[in-house]
Amino acid sequence: MPTLPWNTVNTPAPDAEAFVMASRLEVRSLKDVPRFFLKSLVAWRQVSGAPGAYGASLIAEPFKRTFWTLSAWQDKDALYTYARTEPHKSIMTGLRSTMKQSVFTFWEVPAAGLPIDWSDAKRRLAEQNTNA
């Protein structure tokens, strides 16, 4: 399973809070996987220059057609600004028709607790999916 390990973009102040987002994204078909993965790498590069980004990680499970993202931000506004900025904005709209299921979850943690453990993120996503 290809994994892009946690990449620290900006080091937060020790007493700061971080706004965390985790997602589980599933594409409809195996033929959609290469395009989705390539677009994911573009979005990954964008995070490294995004204002307010603390860090991010990605897990790709291509044969399951599933991608997992995990990122931490200065606040909700920083995350939403990134999501509305090119190229991420066009990536989201361009891939919408290839998506089977998407689950997102958000929470806050002390920034000193970064990076977030993947097991915690996957547990939260599973709970979110159950509550949907």
N, CA, C and O atoms as CSV, one atom per row, in Angstrom:
chain,resi,resn,atom,element,x,y,z
A,1,MET,N,N,0.852,-1.169,0.000
A,1,MET,CA,C,0.000,0.000,0.000
A,1,MET,C,C,0.897,1.231,0.000
A,1,MET,O,O,1.615,1.453,0.975
A,2,PRO,N,N,0.882,2.056,-1.080
A,2,PRO,CA,C,1.700,3.263,-1.124
A,2,PRO,C,C,1.256,4.269,-0.068
A,2,PRO,O,O,0.073,4.585,0.055
A,3,THR,N,N,2.223,4.759,0.682
A,3,THR,CA,C,1.940,5.749,1.706
A,3,THR,C,C,2.887,6.925,1.537
A,3,THR,O,O,4.095,6.748,1.378
A,4,LEU,N,N,2.328,8.120,1.573
A,4,LEU,CA,C,3.138,9.320,1.681
A,4,LEU,C,C,3.136,9.657,3.160
A,4,LEU,O,O,2.109,10.076,3.694
A,5,PRO,N,N,4.271,9.482,3.836
A,5,PRO,CA,C,4.297,9.680,5.288
A,5,PRO,C,C,4.035,11.130,5.658
A,5,PRO,O,O,4.060,12.029,4.817
A,6,TRP,N,N,3.784,11.324,6.937
A,6,TRP,CA,C,3.499,12.668,7.446
A,6,TRP,C,C,4.605,13.614,7.020
A,6,TRP,O,O,5.787,13.365,7.257
A,7,ASN,N,N,4.202,14.692,6.395
A,7,ASN,CA,C,5.113,15.732,5.963
A,7,ASN,C,C,4.778,16.992,6.746
A,7,ASN,O,O,3.701,17.563,6.573
A,8,THR,N,N,5.691,17.429,7.603
A,8,THR,CA,C,5.474,18.658,8.368
A,8,THR,C,C,5.739,19.840,7.455
A,8,THR,O,O,6.830,19.980,6.904
A,9,VAL,N,N,4.735,20.687,7.300
A,9,VAL,CA,C,4.829,21.848,6.430
A,9,VAL,C,C,5.281,23.062,7.232
A,9,VAL,O,O,6.231,23.748,6.853
A,10,ASN,N,N,4.606,23.317,8.323
A,10,ASN,CA,C,4.938,24.423,9.222
A,10,ASN,C,C,4.866,23.896,10.649
A,10,ASN,O,O,3.965,23.129,10.988
A,11,THR,N,N,5.792,24.299,11.463
A,11,THR,CA,C,5.800,23.872,12.857
A,11,THR,C,C,4.974,24.858,13.681
A,11,THR,O,O,5.304,26.042,13.755
A,12,PRO,N,N,3.905,24.366,14.295
A,12,PRO,CA,C,3.057,25.265,15.087
A,12,PRO,C,C,3.715,25.614,16.418
A,12,PRO,O,O,4.631,24.930,16.875
A,13,ALA,N,N,3.238,26.673,17.018
A,13,ALA,CA,C,3.680,27.020,18.365
A,13,ALA,C,C,3.287,25.874,19.302
A,13,ALA,O,O,2.249,25.245,19.094
A,14,PRO,N,N,4.093,25.593,20.328
A,14,PRO,CA,C,3.816,24.462,21.218
A,14,PRO,C,C,2.452,24.522,21.905
A,14,PRO,O,O,1.868,23.483,22.213
A,15,ASP,N,N,1.944,25.726,22.147
A,15,ASP,CA,C,0.657,25.854,22.838
A,15,ASP,C,C,-0.525,26.032,21.881
A,15,ASP,O,O,-1.642,26.307,22.319
A,16,ALA,N,N,-0.280,25.877,20.574
A,16,ALA,CA,C,-1.329,26.073,19.568
A,16,ALA,C,C,-2.258,24.863,19.495
A,16,ALA,O,O,-1.913,23.764,19.928
A,17,GLU,N,N,-3.430,25.092,18.941
A,17,GLU,CA,C,-4.377,24.024,18.621
A,17,GLU,C,C,-4.266,23.752,17.126
A,17,GLU,O,O,-3.912,24.641,16.351
A,18,ALA,N,N,-4.564,22.538,16.732
A,18,ALA,CA,C,-4.572,22.180,15.316
A,18,ALA,C,C,-5.955,21.685,14.936
A,18,ALA,O,O,-6.592,20.953,15.693
A,19,PHE,N,N,-6.411,22.085,13.770
A,19,PHE,CA,C,-7.668,21.602,13.206
A,19,PHE,C,C,-7.310,20.463,12.260
A,19,PHE,O,O,-6.573,20.664,11.295
A,20,VAL,N,N,-7.827,19.278,12.530
A,20,VAL,CA,C,-7.448,18.072,11.791
A,20,VAL,C,C,-8.602,17.622,10.902
A,20,VAL,O,O,-9.770,17.676,11.287
A,21,MET,N,N,-8.236,17.176,9.696
A,21,MET,CA,C,-9.215,16.586,8.794
A,21,MET,C,C,-8.687,15.246,8.321
A,21,MET,O,O,-7.526,15.126,7.929
A,22,ALA,N,N,-9.551,14.232,8.359
A,22,ALA,CA,C,-9.225,12.932,7.783
A,22,ALA,C,C,-10.311,12.585,6.784
A,22,ALA,O,O,-11.479,12.922,6.977
A,23,SER,N,N,-9.920,11.909,5.717
A,23,SER,CA,C,-10.908,11.502,4.724
A,23,SER,C,C,-10.611,10.097,4.217
A,23,SER,O,O,-9.468,9.642,4.182
A,24,ARG,N,N,-11.690,9.437,3.827
A,24,ARG,CA,C,-11.609,8.150,3.136
A,24,ARG,C,C,-12.354,8.347,1.829
A,24,ARG,O,O,-13.552,8.627,1.821
A,25,LEU,N,N,-11.634,8.198,0.722
A,25,LEU,CA,C,-12.183,8.477,-0.597
A,25,LEU,C,C,-12.121,7.206,-1.438
A,25,LEU,O,O,-11.056,6.610,-1.598
A,26,GLU,N,N,-13.257,6.799,-1.967
A,26,GLU,CA,C,-13.313,5.580,-2.767
A,26,GLU,C,C,-13.788,5.927,-4.174
A,26,GLU,O,O,-14.816,6.580,-4.353
A,27,VAL,N,N,-13.021,5.479,-5.170
A,27,VAL,CA,C,-13.418,5.706,-6.556
A,27,VAL,C,C,-14.254,4.526,-7.048
A,27,VAL,O,O,-14.183,3.427,-6.496
A,28,ARG,N,N,-15.042,4.769,-8.089
A,28,ARG,CA,C,-15.996,3.770,-8.587
A,28,ARG,C,C,-15.337,2.558,-9.236
A,28,ARG,O,O,-15.839,1.441,-9.111
A,29,SER,N,N,-14.228,2.763,-9.922
A,29,SER,CA,C,-13.661,1.707,-10.748
A,29,SER,C,C,-12.136,1.694,-10.652
A,29,SER,O,O,-11.510,2.717,-10.375
A,30,LEU,N,N,-11.558,0.531,-10.883
A,30,LEU,CA,C,-10.095,0.443,-10.914
A,30,LEU,C,C,-9.503,1.327,-12.005
A,30,LEU,O,O,-8.384,1.820,-11.863
A,31,LYS,N,N,-10.236,1.530,-13.082
A,31,LYS,CA,C,-9.713,2.394,-14.156
A,31,LYS,C,C,-9.593,3.854,-13.717
A,31,LYS,O,O,-8.868,4.628,-14.342
A,32,ASP,N,N,-10.295,4.235,-12.651
A,32,ASP,CA,C,-10.224,5.607,-12.140
A,32,ASP,C,C,-9.033,5.829,-11.205
A,32,ASP,O,O,-8.664,6.966,-10.911
A,33,VAL,N,N,-8.441,4.732,-10.747
A,33,VAL,CA,C,-7.380,4.831,-9.728
A,33,VAL,C,C,-6.169,5.628,-10.204
A,33,VAL,O,O,-5.748,6.534,-9.485
A,34,PRO,N,N,-5.576,5.348,-11.380
A,34,PRO,CA,C,-4.383,6.110,-11.767
A,34,PRO,C,C,-4.616,7.619,-11.825
A,34,PRO,O,O,-3.792,8.397,-11.343
A,35,ARG,N,N,-5.733,8.027,-12.413
A,35,ARG,CA,C,-6.030,9.461,-12.510
A,35,ARG,C,C,-6.214,10.071,-11.127
A,35,ARG,O,O,-5.689,11.146,-10.838
A,36,PHE,N,N,-6.970,9.372,-10.269
A,36,PHE,CA,C,-7.196,9.886,-8.921
A,36,PHE,C,C,-5.871,10.013,-8.172
A,36,PHE,O,O,-5.626,11.019,-7.506
A,37,PHE,N,N,-5.018,8.998,-8.281
A,37,PHE,CA,C,-3.739,9.036,-7.581
A,37,PHE,C,C,-2.871,10.192,-8.075
A,37,PHE,O,O,-2.269,10.897,-7.266
A,38,LEU,N,N,-2.800,10.393,-9.374
A,38,LEU,CA,C,-2.005,11.502,-9.909
A,38,LEU,C,C,-2.534,12.856,-9.443
A,38,LEU,O,O,-1.758,13.751,-9.107
A,39,LYS,N,N,-3.846,12.998,-9.425
A,39,LYS,CA,C,-4.444,14.251,-8.938
A,39,LYS,C,C,-4.181,14.431,-7.436
A,39,LYS,O,O,-4.000,15.552,-6.962
A,40,SER,N,N,-4.162,13.319,-6.697
A,40,SER,CA,C,-3.856,13.378,-5.262
A,40,SER,C,C,-2.451,13.925,-5.031
A,40,SER,O,O,-2.222,14.689,-4.093
A,41,LEU,N,N,-1.520,13.533,-5.884
A,41,LEU,CA,C,-0.145,14.019,-5.744
A,41,LEU,C,C,-0.055,15.517,-6.007
A,41,LEU,O,O,0.736,16.213,-5.370
A,42,VAL,N,N,-0.855,16.012,-6.935
A,42,VAL,CA,C,-0.900,17.455,-7.203
A,42,VAL,C,C,-1.414,18.188,-5.966
A,42,VAL,O,O,-0.844,19.197,-5.552
A,43,ALA,N,N,-2.495,17.673,-5.381
A,43,ALA,CA,C,-3.051,18.297,-4.169
A,43,ALA,C,C,-2.063,18.206,-3.019
A,43,ALA,O,O,-1.948,19.140,-2.225
A,44,TRP,N,N,-1.348,17.090,-2.921
A,44,TRP,CA,C,-0.321,16.896,-1.891
A,44,TRP,C,C,0.743,17.989,-1.994
A,44,TRP,O,O,1.135,18.578,-0.987
A,45,ARG,N,N,1.207,18.253,-3.216
A,45,ARG,CA,C,2.213,19.307,-3.417
A,45,ARG,C,C,1.653,20.670,-3.022
A,45,ARG,O,O,2.377,21.508,-2.484
A,46,GLN,N,N,0.378,20.893,-3.285
A,46,GLN,CA,C,-0.243,22.170,-2.946
A,46,GLN,C,C,-0.235,22.388,-1.433
A,46,GLN,O,O,-0.040,23.511,-0.970
A,47,VAL,N,N,-0.443,21.331,-0.670
A,47,VAL,CA,C,-0.455,21.456,0.799
A,47,VAL,C,C,0.866,22.032,1.288
A,47,VAL,O,O,0.887,22.834,2.221
A,48,SER,N,N,1.970,21.628,0.662
A,48,SER,CA,C,3.292,22.058,1.152
A,48,SER,C,C,3.490,23.568,1.077
A,48,SER,O,O,4.375,24.101,1.746
A,49,GLY,N,N,2.695,24.259,0.289
A,49,GLY,CA,C,2.797,25.711,0.224
A,49,GLY,C,C,1.564,26.431,0.728
A,49,GLY,O,O,1.467,27.653,0.622
A,50,ALA,N,N,0.620,25.678,1.277
A,50,ALA,CA,C,-0.645,26.285,1.702
A,50,ALA,C,C,-0.486,27.021,3.025
A,50,ALA,O,O,0.035,26.458,3.988
A,51,PRO,N,N,-0.932,28.278,3.082
A,51,PRO,CA,C,-0.885,29.010,4.346
A,51,PRO,C,C,-1.701,28.292,5.428
A,51,PRO,O,O,-2.828,27.860,5.186
A,52,GLY,N,N,-1.128,28.175,6.598
A,52,GLY,CA,C,-1.834,27.563,7.720
A,52,GLY,C,C,-1.757,26.057,7.787
A,52,GLY,O,O,-2.308,25.457,8.710
A,53,ALA,N,N,-1.082,25.421,6.826
A,53,ALA,CA,C,-0.938,23.958,6.859
A,53,ALA,C,C,0.154,23.572,7.837
A,53,ALA,O,O,1.239,24.153,7.822
A,54,TYR,N,N,-0.129,22.587,8.695
A,54,TYR,CA,C,0.881,22.053,9.615
A,54,TYR,C,C,1.507,20.780,9.071
A,54,TYR,O,O,2.700,20.545,9.264
A,55,GLY,N,N,0.715,19.954,8.391
A,55,GLY,CA,C,1.262,18.725,7.834
A,55,GLY,C,C,0.174,17.864,7.228
A,55,GLY,O,O,-1.018,18.128,7.386
A,56,ALA,N,N,0.622,16.805,6.516
A,56,ALA,CA,C,-0.332,15.927,5.853
A,56,ALA,C,C,0.299,14.579,5.558
A,56,ALA,O,O,1.520,14.427,5.524
A,57,SER,N,N,-0.590,13.591,5.342
A,57,SER,CA,C,-0.186,12.245,4.962
A,57,SER,C,C,-1.263,11.665,4.045
A,57,SER,O,O,-2.414,12.100,4.068
A,58,LEU,N,N,-0.873,10.680,3.240
A,58,LEU,CA,C,-1.797,10.036,2.316
A,58,LEU,C,C,-1.499,8.549,2.280
A,58,LEU,O,O,-0.338,8.142,2.226
A,59,ILE,N,N,-2.544,7.744,2.310
A,59,ILE,CA,C,-2.413,6.303,2.106
A,59,ILE,C,C,-3.250,5.958,0.880
A,59,ILE,O,O,-4.416,6.339,0.783
A,60,ALA,N,N,-2.637,5.229,-0.059
A,60,ALA,CA,C,-3.354,4.763,-1.246
A,60,ALA,C,C,-3.459,3.247,-1.192
A,60,ALA,O,O,-2.465,2.544,-1.005
A,61,GLU,N,N,-4.665,2.765,-1.356
A,61,GLU,CA,C,-4.924,1.334,-1.472
A,61,GLU,C,C,-5.550,1.116,-2.854
A,61,GLU,O,O,-6.762,0.935,-2.973
A,62,PRO,N,N,-4.711,1.133,-3.897
A,62,PRO,CA,C,-5.229,1.156,-5.265
A,62,PRO,C,C,-6.131,-0.022,-5.620
A,62,PRO,O,O,-7.123,0.167,-6.323
A,63,PHE,N,N,-5.818,-1.226,-5.159
A,63,PHE,CA,C,-6.641,-2.371,-5.530
A,63,PHE,C,C,-7.971,-2.415,-4.784
A,63,PHE,O,O,-8.882,-3.154,-5.158
A,64,LYS,N,N,-8.070,-1.616,-3.725
A,64,LYS,CA,C,-9.351,-1.444,-3.019
A,64,LYS,C,C,-10.068,-0.177,-3.498
A,64,LYS,O,O,-11.173,0.133,-3.051
A,65,ARG,N,N,-9.411,0.554,-4.425
A,65,ARG,CA,C,-9.950,1.801,-4.977
A,65,ARG,C,C,-10.148,2.859,-3.895
A,65,ARG,O,O,-11.040,3.700,-4.000
A,66,THR,N,N,-9.313,2.816,-2.853
A,66,THR,CA,C,-9.517,3.666,-1.685
A,66,THR,C,C,-8.274,4.503,-1.391
A,66,THR,O,O,-7.144,4.026,-1.493
A,67,PHE,N,N,-8.509,5.744,-1.028
A,67,PHE,CA,C,-7.457,6.681,-0.661
A,67,PHE,C,C,-7.829,7.324,0.666
A,67,PHE,O,O,-8.986,7.673,0.897
A,68,TRP,N,N,-6.853,7.473,1.521
A,68,TRP,CA,C,-7.043,8.067,2.840
A,68,TRP,C,C,-6.173,9.313,2.926
A,68,TRP,O,O,-5.002,9.274,2.549
A,69,THR,N,N,-6.728,10.417,3.417
A,69,THR,CA,C,-5.927,11.619,3.641
A,69,THR,C,C,-6.021,12.031,5.103
A,69,THR,O,O,-7.024,11.786,5.774
A,70,LEU,N,N,-4.980,12.646,5.565
A,70,LEU,CA,C,-4.912,13.137,6.936
A,70,LEU,C,C,-4.109,14.423,6.909
A,70,LEU,O,O,-2.980,14.441,6.418
A,71,SER,N,N,-4.678,15.498,7.432
A,71,SER,CA,C,-3.964,16.771,7.436
A,71,SER,C,C,-4.308,17.563,8.692
A,71,SER,O,O,-5.357,17.372,9.306
A,72,ALA,N,N,-3.394,18.456,9.053
A,72,ALA,CA,C,-3.596,19.327,10.217
A,72,ALA,C,C,-3.350,20.762,9.785
A,72,ALA,O,O,-2.462,21.051,8.982
A,73,TRP,N,N,-4.160,21.647,10.340
A,73,TRP,CA,C,-4.192,23.047,9.905
A,73,TRP,C,C,-4.236,23.977,11.107
A,73,TRP,O,O,-4.599,23.585,12.215
A,74,GLN,N,N,-3.857,25.210,10.852
A,74,GLN,CA,C,-3.897,26.241,11.892
A,74,GLN,C,C,-5.320,26.414,12.415
A,74,GLN,O,O,-5.530,26.595,13.614
A,75,ASP,N,N,-6.295,26.357,11.512
A,75,ASP,CA,C,-7.702,26.482,11.889
A,75,ASP,C,C,-8.563,26.037,10.715
A,75,ASP,O,O,-8.053,25.714,9.642
A,76,LYS,N,N,-9.871,26.026,10.932
A,76,LYS,CA,C,-10.814,25.591,9.896
A,76,LYS,C,C,-10.714,26.482,8.660
A,76,LYS,O,O,-10.795,25.997,7.532
A,77,ASP,N,N,-10.539,27.782,8.875
A,77,ASP,CA,C,-10.450,28.703,7.733
A,77,ASP,C,C,-9.267,28.372,6.827
A,77,ASP,O,O,-9.382,28.464,5.605
A,78,ALA,N,N,-8.138,27.991,7.408
A,78,ALA,CA,C,-6.964,27.642,6.600
A,78,ALA,C,C,-7.257,26.419,5.725
A,78,ALA,O,O,-6.900,26.390,4.547
A,79,LEU,N,N,-7.908,25.416,6.309
A,79,LEU,CA,C,-8.275,24.218,5.541
A,79,LEU,C,C,-9.242,24.579,4.419
A,79,LEU,O,O,-9.040,24.168,3.276
A,80,TYR,N,N,-10.271,25.328,4.725
A,80,TYR,CA,C,-11.280,25.650,3.717
A,80,TYR,C,C,-10.715,26.558,2.629
A,80,TYR,O,O,-11.122,26.454,1.472
A,81,THR,N,N,-9.792,27.440,2.978
A,81,THR,CA,C,-9.138,28.267,1.966
A,81,THR,C,C,-8.341,27.393,1.006
A,81,THR,O,O,-8.394,27.591,-0.208
A,82,TYR,N,N,-7.601,26.425,1.550
A,82,TYR,CA,C,-6.866,25.479,0.713
A,82,TYR,C,C,-7.824,24.738,-0.225
A,82,TYR,O,O,-7.544,24.612,-1.417
A,83,ALA,N,N,-8.941,24.252,0.297
A,83,ALA,CA,C,-9.890,23.471,-0.502
A,83,ALA,C,C,-10.492,24.289,-1.639
A,83,ALA,O,O,-10.837,23.742,-2.687
A,84,ARG,N,N,-10.618,25.600,-1.435
A,84,ARG,CA,C,-11.222,26.472,-2.453
A,84,ARG,C,C,-10.197,27.072,-3.408
A,84,ARG,O,O,-10.555,27.819,-4.318
A,85,THR,N,N,-8.924,26.747,-3.204
A,85,THR,CA,C,-7.849,27.326,-4.007
A,85,THR,C,C,-7.419,26.335,-5.090
A,85,THR,O,O,-7.423,25.122,-4.879
A,86,GLU,N,N,-7.050,26.875,-6.249
A,86,GLU,CA,C,-6.544,26.012,-7.324
A,86,GLU,C,C,-5.156,25.502,-6.956
A,86,GLU,O,O,-4.375,26.239,-6.354
A,87,PRO,N,N,-4.833,24.276,-7.298
A,87,PRO,CA,C,-5.573,23.364,-8.160
A,87,PRO,C,C,-6.587,22.474,-7.416
A,87,PRO,O,O,-7.362,21.766,-8.059
A,88,HIS,N,N,-6.592,22.498,-6.086
A,88,HIS,CA,C,-7.470,21.603,-5.335
A,88,HIS,C,C,-8.938,21.778,-5.732
A,88,HIS,O,O,-9.663,20.793,-5.871
A,89,LYS,N,N,-9.368,23.004,-5.912
A,89,LYS,CA,C,-10.771,23.269,-6.256
A,89,LYS,C,C,-11.171,22.527,-7.534
A,89,LYS,O,O,-12.205,21.860,-7.562
A,90,SER,N,N,-10.366,22.637,-8.580
A,90,SER,CA,C,-10.674,21.966,-9.845
A,90,SER,C,C,-10.527,20.457,-9.738
A,90,SER,O,O,-11.260,19.713,-10.391
A,91,ILE,N,N,-9.591,20.002,-8.925
A,91,ILE,CA,C,-9.424,18.563,-8.723
A,91,ILE,C,C,-10.698,17.984,-8.116
A,91,ILE,O,O,-11.204,16.964,-8.585
A,92,MET,N,N,-11.214,18.632,-7.076
A,92,MET,CA,C,-12.443,18.145,-6.424
A,92,MET,C,C,-13.610,18.074,-7.413
A,92,MET,O,O,-14.297,17.055,-7.486
A,93,THR,N,N,-13.833,19.125,-8.155
A,93,THR,CA,C,-14.964,19.128,-9.077
A,93,THR,C,C,-14.722,18.175,-10.245
A,93,THR,O,O,-15.656,17.522,-10.709
A,94,GLY,N,N,-13.486,18.089,-10.721
A,94,GLY,CA,C,-13.172,17.217,-11.851
A,94,GLY,C,C,-13.276,15.738,-11.537
A,94,GLY,O,O,-13.548,14.935,-12.429
A,95,LEU,N,N,-13.063,15.365,-10.285
A,95,LEU,CA,C,-13.107,13.950,-9.903
A,95,LEU,C,C,-14.464,13.522,-9.332
A,95,LEU,O,O,-14.681,12.338,-9.075
A,96,ARG,N,N,-15.346,14.451,-9.139
A,96,ARG,CA,C,-16.634,14.145,-8.493
A,96,ARG,C,C,-17.360,12.970,-9.156
A,96,ARG,O,O,-17.927,12.131,-8.456
A,97,SER,N,N,-17.355,12.895,-10.474
A,97,SER,CA,C,-18.094,11.838,-11.169
A,97,SER,C,C,-17.450,10.464,-10.994
A,97,SER,O,O,-18.106,9.447,-11.220
A,98,THR,N,N,-16.190,10.416,-10.601
A,98,THR,CA,C,-15.512,9.126,-10.417
A,98,THR,C,C,-15.643,8.601,-8.992
A,98,THR,O,O,-15.219,7.482,-8.702
A,99,MET,N,N,-16.227,9.401,-8.098
A,99,MET,CA,C,-16.280,9.017,-6.688
A,99,MET,C,C,-17.453,8.097,-6.387
A,99,MET,O,O,-18.578,8.326,-6.833
A,100,LYS,N,N,-17.161,7.043,-5.613
A,100,LYS,CA,C,-18.214,6.147,-5.144
A,100,LYS,C,C,-18.691,6.593,-3.774
A,100,LYS,O,O,-19.888,6.773,-3.550
A,101,GLN,N,N,-17.734,6.771,-2.847
A,101,GLN,CA,C,-18.092,7.172,-1.487
A,101,GLN,C,C,-16.962,8.016,-0.909
A,101,GLN,O,O,-15.783,7.754,-1.145
A,102,SER,N,N,-17.349,9.027,-0.152
A,102,SER,CA,C,-16.381,9.867,0.555
A,102,SER,C,C,-16.868,10.062,1.983
A,102,SER,O,O,-18.049,10.316,2.223
A,103,VAL,N,N,-15.947,9.940,2.921
A,103,VAL,CA,C,-16.250,10.168,4.327
A,103,VAL,C,C,-15.202,11.132,4.861
A,103,VAL,O,O,-14.010,10.967,4.604
A,104,PHE,N,N,-15.648,12.134,5.603
A,104,PHE,CA,C,-14.754,13.126,6.180
A,104,PHE,C,C,-15.036,13.238,7.674
A,104,PHE,O,O,-16.169,13.061,8.123
A,105,THR,N,N,-14.004,13.530,8.420
A,105,THR,CA,C,-14.188,13.834,9.834
A,105,THR,C,C,-13.197,14.924,10.229
A,105,THR,O,O,-12.118,15.045,9.649
A,106,PHE,N,N,-13.582,15.703,11.216
A,106,PHE,CA,C,-12.805,16.858,11.661
A,106,PHE,C,C,-12.748,16.865,13.176
A,106,PHE,O,O,-13.714,16.490,13.841
A,107,TRP,N,N,-11.621,17.289,13.721
A,107,TRP,CA,C,-11.508,17.449,15.161
A,107,TRP,C,C,-10.318,18.351,15.467
A,107,TRP,O,O,-9.510,18.659,14.591
A,108,GLU,N,N,-10.228,18.764,16.715
A,108,GLU,CA,C,-9.123,19.619,17.142
A,108,GLU,C,C,-8.265,18.882,18.148
A,108,GLU,O,O,-8.759,18.093,18.954
A,109,VAL,N,N,-6.962,19.154,18.089
A,109,VAL,CA,C,-6.001,18.561,19.019
A,109,VAL,C,C,-4.965,19.614,19.391
A,109,VAL,O,O,-4.768,20.579,18.652
A,110,PRO,N,N,-4.305,19.436,20.525
A,110,PRO,CA,C,-3.149,20.291,20.792
A,110,PRO,C,C,-2.090,20.042,19.717
A,110,PRO,O,O,-1.798,18.894,19.381
A,111,ALA,N,N,-1.527,21.100,19.189
A,111,ALA,CA,C,-0.540,20.958,18.117
A,111,ALA,C,C,0.669,20.140,18.556
A,111,ALA,O,O,1.349,19.541,17.723
A,112,ALA,N,N,0.937,20.114,19.849
A,112,ALA,CA,C,2.054,19.305,20.355
A,112,ALA,C,C,1.819,17.816,20.100
A,112,ALA,O,O,2.761,17.025,20.149
A,113,GLY,N,N,0.558,17.423,19.826
A,113,GLY,CA,C,0.227,16.031,19.559
A,113,GLY,C,C,0.390,15.614,18.110
A,113,GLY,O,O,0.061,14.482,17.756
A,114,LEU,N,N,0.891,16.506,17.263
A,114,LEU,CA,C,1.118,16.172,15.853
A,114,LEU,C,C,2.433,15.412,15.709
A,114,LEU,O,O,3.361,15.657,16.480
A,115,PRO,N,N,2.538,14.510,14.758
A,115,PRO,CA,C,1.507,14.140,13.802
A,115,PRO,C,C,0.462,13.216,14.418
A,115,PRO,O,O,0.714,12.547,15.421
A,116,ILE,N,N,-0.690,13.193,13.813
A,116,ILE,CA,C,-1.794,12.345,14.254
A,116,ILE,C,C,-1.495,10.910,13.852
A,116,ILE,O,O,-0.945,10.657,12.780
A,117,ASP,N,N,-1.855,9.983,14.708
A,117,ASP,CA,C,-1.675,8.571,14.418
A,117,ASP,C,C,-2.772,8.114,13.449
A,117,ASP,O,O,-3.942,8.452,13.626
A,118,TRP,N,N,-2.393,7.356,12.440
A,118,TRP,CA,C,-3.362,6.886,11.461
A,118,TRP,C,C,-4.457,6.030,12.087
A,118,TRP,O,O,-5.602,6.077,11.639
A,119,SER,N,N,-4.127,5.248,13.114
A,119,SER,CA,C,-5.155,4.398,13.722
A,119,SER,C,C,-6.263,5.252,14.343
A,119,SER,O,O,-7.435,4.881,14.286
A,120,ASP,N,N,-5.903,6.383,14.930
A,120,ASP,CA,C,-6.900,7.296,15.487
A,120,ASP,C,C,-7.770,7.868,14.369
A,120,ASP,O,O,-8.993,7.926,14.497
A,121,ALA,N,N,-7.145,8.285,13.285
A,121,ALA,CA,C,-7.890,8.864,12.164
A,121,ALA,C,C,-8.848,7.845,11.551
A,121,ALA,O,O,-9.999,8.173,11.264
A,122,LYS,N,N,-8.384,6.620,11.350
A,122,LYS,CA,C,-9.248,5.594,10.749
A,122,LYS,C,C,-10.396,5.219,11.682
A,122,LYS,O,O,-11.504,4.940,11.224
A,123,ARG,N,N,-10.137,5.212,12.982
A,123,ARG,CA,C,-11.213,4.936,13.945
A,123,ARG,C,C,-12.281,6.026,13.857
A,123,ARG,O,O,-13.475,5.728,13.829
A,124,ARG,N,N,-11.855,7.272,13.814
A,124,ARG,CA,C,-12.801,8.386,13.721
A,124,ARG,C,C,-13.608,8.340,12.420
A,124,ARG,O,O,-14.803,8.634,12.410
A,125,LEU,N,N,-12.945,7.971,11.334
A,125,LEU,CA,C,-13.653,7.862,10.048
A,125,LEU,C,C,-14.681,6.740,10.086
A,125,LEU,O,O,-15.787,6.882,9.564
A,126,ALA,N,N,-14.308,5.628,10.707
A,126,ALA,CA,C,-15.259,4.504,10.827
A,126,ALA,C,C,-16.476,4.925,11.659
A,126,ALA,O,O,-17.609,4.585,11.317
A,127,GLU,N,N,-16.246,5.656,12.735
A,127,GLU,CA,C,-17.365,6.149,13.551
A,127,GLU,C,C,-18.222,7.119,12.757
A,127,GLU,O,O,-19.448,7.080,12.857
A,128,GLN,N,N,-17.603,7.985,11.975
A,128,GLN,CA,C,-18.339,8.958,11.167
A,128,GLN,C,C,-19.184,8.237,10.134
A,128,GLN,O,O,-20.334,8.609,9.900
A,129,ASN,N,N,-18.622,7.206,9.513
A,129,ASN,CA,C,-19.326,6.432,8.494
A,129,ASN,C,C,-20.535,5.711,9.100
A,129,ASN,O,O,-21.580,5.601,8.459
A,130,THR,N,N,-20.392,5.223,10.328
A,130,THR,CA,C,-21.473,4.541,11.021
A,130,THR,C,C,-22.608,5.496,11.351
A,130,THR,O,O,-23.781,5.125,11.313
A,131,ASN,N,N,-22.237,6.745,11.679
A,131,ASN,CA,C,-23.233,7.753,12.060
A,131,ASN,C,C,-23.906,8.422,10.866
A,131,ASN,O,O,-24.874,9.165,11.023
A,132,ALA,N,N,-23.385,8.150,9.674
A,132,ALA,CA,C,-23.921,8.834,8.481
A,132,ALA,C,C,-25.279,8.294,8.068
A,132,ALA,O,O,-25.858,8.763,7.089
